[in-house]
Amino acid sequence: MTETTINIPANSRPSGKASFVMLGTGFDEIEALATVDVMRRGGIETYTVSMTDDRLVKGATGNLVVADMCKTDMNPEFIDWLIFPGAGKGQAAVNPDGHLRKIITDHWNNGGNIAAICAAPALILGPLGIIKGIEATGYPFLKDDFEKHGGIYSGSPIVANGHLITSKGPGTTLEFALTIVRKAKGKETETALREGMLIPECNHSECCCN
């Protein structure tokens, strides 16, 4: 048997404000990696962050991803957007530890931008009080968890509410990512991405992403 050696690149760290996509064990690969791809295409400095001290993170369908950095490498002063993909209810990806919960709460309380999709709005943001009294969306099967924490559940694919963006699940990921791009870089950048990626304009009558 031949051994294969994989060279893991050194940590990547920003020198200023940037966006961070959080990866915990069991994260939904489509929701995480497609979002990273679209944001980087849109010119947003974006980094993946392991929610543990190990940069190698296993996704929901078994894909292994080397995150750009570990949670302890992320400087809260540099956070522009915090972005959370979904995961199964018992997975670490939607059960952040105390260190990360404090970072999330402080970022939100200081007016920071947060985007969450699928299970993340109900299971990460809900217990932290972030969706309380706010119209948002997420995975439909978690509506009870959502409302248990005071969230006003919307059936829309995307809801952009101030500095919070939420979305339903894997099938809404591209619109989720493009909504972040529009908020961060403007409509012209979003339109250019849609044209280049062959993504039709969103029907805003069916969502709340304006």
Order of alpha helices (4+ residues) and beta strands (2+ residues): beta-alpha-beta-beta-beta-beta-beta-alpha-beta-beta-alpha-beta-beta-beta-alpha-alpha
